[in-house]
């Protein structure tokens, strides 16, 4: 049974194409997620699928050499019609899939579970799915982990898009500054005298109504002699307008760092549970107001926590909390284990998010993207690693301006 198209298909495809991820090269961050999904669910196959117009393309895959299949035969095309997991315990007994060629064959698909990849704007772009050749069911913990991993996939895709948008914004601002310098040179250089002459002539004409033929002739000559300069002036003004336009890639407003951190912890907790990793959440103190994009910041903190879980040995401990240092701070401690095993997070944070994040590749690219988003929030990142204590990451944000003003007012009142 062929899946119907979603009601928002045109907008859904626009959102997919805006990510510029179709037919992109493999990336370690996504490969790690499908490996973890396959391991958690105990299935031989796991895929990150993106549903295009007439195909489903695999951004990451384990258990198959295929890179895409027809949308007409896709289980995932059915999964994106909902917002929660689509679970098919036995495809041969499901009317939607029993006649599917990938089912109706020896060794064909029997079990399928797909979590839709739903963007923050509500578009289901594809799925994170697990597949088996034998009928089966997943327990509650596995289902929760699959949902959490799917959210991690979506966050990674969106963070990459916003990282590119931030780079474009920076380039526009640099162009704006350059144009301002060019404009200052034009107005303060060769065009100063002609502009002053034109201003004087127009001012007299406006106040007296008298046309001064001699001055008008001078204005005409000045204009003719500097026509190239005037055209350059208009070009620079237009370019400055273009450079300053464009939608912001981040939507900054006052939000509570403590609350954002708590949401990030809860998003990663189901994944940590599958590795028997204990997340100690100490982000339950007073509100810490900062100026941030709460959606993107939550995605960044979620990715940092996911990295800690990914590089921590089973049975490890990760501590997360918020406090006030030189500003509102979120800290993440990837703690050493009692038996002497050390977490492996430090080198990934160091090379991915501290040294040269713009050049990070492989498994550290996601951390480099997270660092760019933190830079846009004017956050300071500090990293340490001590035997016995483990890896400690502190991210310090500026105080929200309104908070500083309120505190200053309270001091004056006292």
N, C-alpha and C positions, 0 to 999 in steps of 0.2 A: 504494500500500500504506500503510494507516494505521499509524502508529507505536504500539506498545504503551505503556502507562503504566509509568513507572519503579516499581520495587518499593517505593521510599520516597515515593511520590507525595504522600501526606497530609502527611508531615513536610516534603517539598520545598515544597509550596504554603504551608505555615505559615511557612517561612523566607522565602519570597518576599513574603508579605503583611506580615511583620514589618518589612521594609525600607520599607514605605509609599511605594513608588516608582511603582507602576502608575498610569497616567493622569496622571502629574505633568507639569509644564511642561518644555519643552526646556531643556537646560543646555549652556552652551558647552563645558564640559570633555568631555562625552560626544560632542558634535558634532565637536569637534576629533579625537577618537579615530577616528570613522568616516571622516572626511576623510583622516586619515593612513593608515588601513587600505586605503582605496580607492586611494590614491596608491601605497602600497608594493606592493600586489598587482596594480596595473594593471587594476582592474575598475571598471566604471561604477557599480556599486551596492555599498553596504556598510550594514549594519544592526546596531544593538544591540537584540536581541530578548529579550523576557521571556515565557516560556511559561506562560500562565494555564490555568485549567480547560478552557476550550474555545476559546481564541484564543491567538495570539501577538501581543503588543503591542510597538511599536517605540519605545524610549526615545530613540533617535537614528537618523537615516537620511540617506543621500545617494543620489540616483539614482532616487527614487520619491516620490510624493505620498501613498502609503498610510500609514496609522498603525497598522493591524492587519490580520490575516487569520485565517482559520479554522485552528485547531490540526490539524484532520483533514488539511489539505493542506500542513502545515508540514514543511519540510526540518529545521528546528531541533528539532522534536519528536523526530526520529530522533537528532539530534546530542547531545541531553542524556542519551541512554541510555548514553553513554560518557564517558570522562574526557579523551580527547585529540581532536584534530581529526577531523572527518568531512569527507573530501574526495571530491567527485563530479566526476570529469573531464568526463563527458558523461552528463547525466541521461537522455537518450533511450536509452542502452544499460544503464541501471541498473534492475533489476526493481522496485525500491522506488518509483521516481519516473517511469518511462516513461509511465504512464497518468495522471499528475497533470495536471489542467487547466492549471496554470501552465507545464507543460512541453510538453504536447500541443497546441501552438498556434504559429502563425507568430510568430517573435520571442520565443518563450518561453525559460524558464530552461534553460541548457545546463550551465553550470559553477556549482558551489557548494562553498564551503569554510567550515566553521563551527567555531569554538573554543568549547567550553562555558564558561560563566561559573560556575565552581565556587567556592562560599564556603569559608571556613576550616573550616566544619563538614562540608564534603563534599557539599553540595547543589548540583546543576546547575540554575540558575534560568533559563537561556536561553543565548544565544550572541552572540558577535561574529562576524558572517559577511560574506563577500564573494561577489558573484554576477555572472555574466556571461551574455550571450546567445550566446556562442560557446564551444565546448569548449576546454579549456586545462589547463595544469598550473602549479603553483607550484614555485619552486626552494626549496632548504633554507633560505636566508636569509629568504625571504618567509614560509615556514611558521613559523619561529622568531619572527619579528616579530609574526605574527598571534596566536600563543600569548601572547607578552608583552603585547600590547595588550589581549587578553581579561583577563589578570590585572589590568591597570590598571583596566579597567571594574569588575571585582568589588571591587577595593580602594576605588575611589571610592564605590561604593554602601555598602560596609560602614563606611567612615570617616564618611559622612554620618549613618548610623544611630547610631554611637557618639558622634558630636558631639551629637546630640539627647539621647542617654542621659546624657551628661555634664551638659548643661544641666538636665535633670530632677533629677539628683543634687544639683547646686548649689542648685536651688530647694528640694529637700527639706531640705538642710542649713540653708538660710536660714530655712525654716519651723520647723525644730527649735530654732534659736537664739531665734526670736521666742517660741515656746512656753515655752522655758526662762525667759525674762524674765517672761512672764505667770505662770508657776508660782511664781517667786520672789516676785512681788508678792502673790500669793494667800496663800502660806504665811507670808510675813513680815508680812502686813497683817492684815486683818479675821479671818482664820482662825487666827492664832497662839494667841490665848487659848482658843478652843473646843478646838483640838487639844491644847493643854497640859492642859486640864481632862479631856478624854477619856483622855489618856495616864495621868494621875495616877489616875483612877478605875479604869482597867483594870489598872494596875500593883498597886494595893492589892487588887483583887479576885483577881488571880492569885497574890499572895504570901500573903494571909491567908484568902482564901475567904469573907471577910465582905462582905455586900452593904450598902453605905452608901446608904440610901434618899434622904437629903438630897442627896448628891453625884450620885446617879443622876438625880434630878429636875433638877439644874442642867445635867447633860449633855444631858438630853432637851430642855430649853429652848434650850440653845446650839445643839443640832443643828437644832431646828425653826426657830430664828431665822436660821441660816446655811445652810439647805438648798440655796439657789441657789449659794452659794459652793462647797459640797461637790460639787455636780453639775458646776460649772465646773472644779473640781480634777480630777475623774475624766475629764472631756472633754479637758483639756489633757494628762493622762497618756496617754490613748489616742491622741491626735493625735501626741504625741512618739514613741510606739511605731511608728505608721504612717510618720512622717517618717523615722525611722531605718531602716526596713526597705527591702527591694528589692535586687535583685542589682546588684553593681557593674558598671559598664560597661567597666572596665578590669581586667585580671587581672595585678596587679603582682607581680613577683618579680625576683630578681637575675639579670641576663643580661649578656652581653659586647657592649658597644657596637661594638667592632671587628668582631665576627662578624656582627651585625645589619646593619652598613653594607656589608660584603662581599656579603651576600645581596641587598641592595637594588641594588647596582651590577650584579650578574649578572642581575637581573630586567630591568633597563633596557637592558643592553648590546645585545641584538638589535634594539631599536628604534633606538638610536643608530647602529647599523651601516647601517641603510637610508638614513640621511641623511649617511653618511660623517663622522660626528662621533666623534672620538676621546675615549674616557673613560679618563683616567689614574687608576688605582686605587692610592692610597697608604694604603689602610686595611689594611695587613698587618703592623702593629706588634704590641706586646704587648697582652694582654687589658685592657680597660677596664671593670671591673664597675660597673654602674649598676642602680638599681631601676626597672623599666619593664615594660610589657606588650610583649614582644618581637614579637608578631604585629602589633599596631597600630603600633608604632614602625617596623617594617620597611615597612609600608604607607605611613606618612608620609614616610619617607626616599625610598621609591620614587617617590612623587608629586613630591617636590621635585626629584629627578633627572629625572623625566619632563618637568617644567616647564622645566628647564634645556635638555633636548634639544629640546623643542618650540619654544622661543624663541631657539635658537641657529641661526645660518646654517649651511647645509651646508658641511662641511669644518672646522667649528669644533672647539674643545677644551674639555672639562670635566674639572676635576681634583677628586677626592674623596679624603678621608683622615680619619684620626682622630689625636688628640693630646691632651695634657693642658694646659689653660690654667688657669683658676680651678677647673676640674673637667673630667671626661671630655668631650671635644669632638669633634663631627663637623663638618668644613668642606667647603664646596662652592664651587669657583671656576669661574665661567663666563668663560673667558679671552678677551681681545680677540684678533682674528686679525691676522696680520702685515700684511695689506693695508689695515688700518685699519677694517674692519667691526667694529661693536660689537654684543655680545649684547643682546637686548631683555628679559632676565629681570628686571632691577632694578625697573622700575616695577611689574611684576606682584607681585613679592615685597613691595615697599614698600606698595602700596595694598591688597594682598590679605592680607598676613600681619603687617604692622607697624603701620600707622596705625589703622584701624578694622576689624579683621577680622570683627567680628560683623555689619558692614553691607555686606560685600563681596558683589557680585553678578557676573553675567556670567562672563568667563573666569577671574576671581580667586576664585570661590567655593571651589573645591577647595583653594586655598592657605589661605583663611581657616579651613576645616575642619581642615587640617593644623596650623595654629597653635593651635587649641583643644586638640587632642590633645597637642601639645607643652606647652601651659600646664598641662595636667593632670599632666604628668610633672615640673613645676616646672623646666622648661628655660628658659634665657635665650637669646634670639635676637638676634644682632647682624648688621647688614647694612651693607656699604660698596660704593662704586662709584668707581673711579679710572681715568681714561683711561690706556691702556697696560697696565693690569692686569686690567680687567674687573670683573665683579660678584663679590663674595665674601660668602658666608653662613656664619656660625659659630653652631652650636647647642651650648650648654654645659649639661651635666647635673650635678646634685649627685652627689658620691661616694656609692657604696653604703655604708651605715652599717657593715657588716661590714668593708669595706675600710679605712675610717677607723680603726676599732678595732684592726685588725691593724697598721696603720702606727704607731699610738700605742704599741702593745705592743712593737713592734720598737725604737722610740726608747727606751722604758723599759729594755728588755733591754740596749741598747747603753750 
